[in-house]
Amino acid sequence: MFHIFAVLSAVCSLSAFLAAQETATPDAAALDAAKPAVVAKQIVSAPDLLPQTTQGYLRIVNLPLFVERWNGTQLGLLGSDSRLKEFWDEQRVEIEKRFSNAGWQLNFHAEDIYNIASGQAAIAWIAKPQDVQKPYTVALILDVAGNVVGTQKLLERIDKELKDRKATSQESEFQGVKITHYTLPRGAGEIVVRESLYALVGDQLFAADELATIQDMINAGQGKADASLSKLPLYVTSTARLSENQHAVNESDVEYFVQPTGLAKILRAIGGKPIAAQTDALKVLENQGFAKVTAARGRVHFGSDEFDVFHDSFVLTDPPLPRPVQVLDFPNVAGETIPTWVGSDASTFLSMAWNAKDAFWKVDTIVDEMAGQKGVFESVIDGIKNDPVGPQIDIKTQVLPFLTPEIYSVGDTVDPITTESRRSLIAIRVNDPNGRLASVLERAMTNEPDAKPEDFKNIRIWKVSRSDSEDDATFESDDFGFGNKTAKPPSQVEEEKPLLSNWAITIYHHSKENPADGFLMFASHAEMIKEAIERNLVKKESEFGSENDVKRVIDVIGKLNKGNTPCVWQVSRTDKAFKMQYELFRQDKLPQSKSMIATVLDRLLRPKDEVKQTDQKVKGDKLPTFETIQEFLMPGGARAHSVADGWSFSGFILAKPKG
């Protein structure tokens, strides 16, 4: 549910890559001199140009202003720091090659967009369910007022590049607008015809991979469209709900709109990966009613006095929610006090509330449909309770009654940096004065063949180690709509591996004064649980909460909450959180890391026809040491609040303190 920092990371990566084009282009000085100032002329916005079948779009409201503001942030200053110049100069060609292999088929480079855009730059994914082979189309919209010469030169270059690739071209006219249409020859194993279409409509450049899409946008730009995205009730409602947030920053540099189910279908079609076995997980979720999570609307602003980055969003639902969707039960009772066992070196801390007692039972029909048979969930629960060779645990009476809604997650990084340095711990607060839950855990882990007990400070910790497993987070390698993947036969689909092969678990009652107050702790490393226990024995309050950067973040979260208790809040100390990834990147060991981020980067940069490798595709040995860039990494935070028709979110990275 809560992926604010994932969105922030994606937007910041986009910002860095576009802003970097200022120095990437050989004739940057000349281009900047010729580049028009921010254009005040009103041009049709993307939501007014796009059809109501749009499942998602990302729009930079004003690219020149966006770059200017980004360059004033600490992350922007880091990107232009001279100590990184040698690295960027050496790697830019390789990075662009990898993104090209990832399917950027509309033939624009990042510097192209930077050089010609005078206002908005938007990309959209549009559903086309009537086309079985390619049930989507992708569109790009650029405002180019004041840069006609540069735009024409770009179109001439695209024409040459496509014809060099044996593309055929033809021109047509629609509503008085010339459309240039290129068709590439099919490659080996390709089913879908690759098309690229371009039209210069007044002060706007349209690009798409289908003729009808270009024609629809031309109609909309001339006021002839009957149903634009901006008039879609779902868009109107989610936009209104977002505007009601009224948090610290209401101006947008980047905005987006997503219909989750529809966009997920498009991204899966783009990925071209066959559905494993007989279970279509996306179809299951749709059948179970998760399409009732109807939209996400968000905006991002850069470079205010208080924030380098501020992200505001609203996830809209259509109540009443079906029973399975009610598993998303996040009451606004997230713990506001940081537990004493959270150490000062923690890089991330999250507090959230989930109504496990009720929500747990609402997954039954989801499990049954995923398994392809009714009654599977009930059978599993009954087996856990009654199987004579099993743990014989009654989850309904022996587990769930002792769990509170309070859940905490902590992450840290230990030195020296290796692929195992990232550690995570999840703790659920329990109310169990008689220690009955500990005995239940004992029975459960005794039945786990890979589990071994270890007693520490009179606390029983269970450690699980599966040496034959390989950690590999399962992510789709999608192309975000610009690719043309050929599906592999089911026999070639990689078997999913366990997400964790080593972990530890315990029940820890930490308060002598209140024996009912304890935690069910689950960690990636047993040492993390031991450190938490030791810390709690000698500390009266959390060291983490007394850190100055953490105090700054918590103070801002408090202001954003406006006196209301959230359902979730998070602190991220960016300098500590990204240290492991950065150092492993410098050592060319990032793909070997067990982190989720490493998996995503490797999948994104790996060509679609290339098998998984253990070597790093983009070399990092030209990067300076982490200590030299650490000063640019500011702390951030996030909060969320449940409302009757969804959730409001805010996430931010703080600006560097003045003085």
Buried (B, 14 or more C-beta within 10 A) or exposed (E): BBEBBEBBBBBBEBBBBBBBBBBBBEEBEEBEEEBBEEBEEEBBBBBBBBBBBBBBBBBBBBBBBBBBBBBEBBBBBBBBBEEBEEBBEEBBEEBBBBBBBBBBBBBBBBBBBBBBBBBBBBBBBBBBEEEEEBBBBBBBBBBBBBBEEBBEBBBEEBBEEBEEEEBEEEEBEEEEBEBBBBBBEEEEEEEBEBBBBBBBBEBBBBBBBBBEBBBBBBBBBBEEBEEBBBEBEBBEBBBEBBEEBEBBBEEBBBBBBBBBBBBBBBBBBBBBBEBBEEEBBBEBBBBBBBBBBBBBBBBBBBBBEEBBBBBBBBBBBBEEBBBBBBBBBBEBBBBEEBBBBBBEBBBBBBBBBBBBBEBBBBBBBBBBBBBEEEEBBEBBBEEBBEEEEEBBBBBEEBBBBBBBBBBBBBBBBBEEBBBBBBBBBBBBBBBBEEBBBBBBBBEBBEBEEBBEEBEBEEBBBBBBEBEEBEBBBEEEBBBBBBBBBBBEEEEEBEEEBEEBBBBBBBBBBBEEEEEEBBBBBBBBBBBBBBBBBBBBEEBEEBBBBEBEBBEBBBEBBBEBBEEEBBBBBBBBBBBBBBBBBBBBBBBBBBBBBBBEBBBBBBBBBBBBEEEEEEEBBBBBEBBBEBEEBBEBBBBBBBBBBBBEBBBBBBBBBBBEEEE
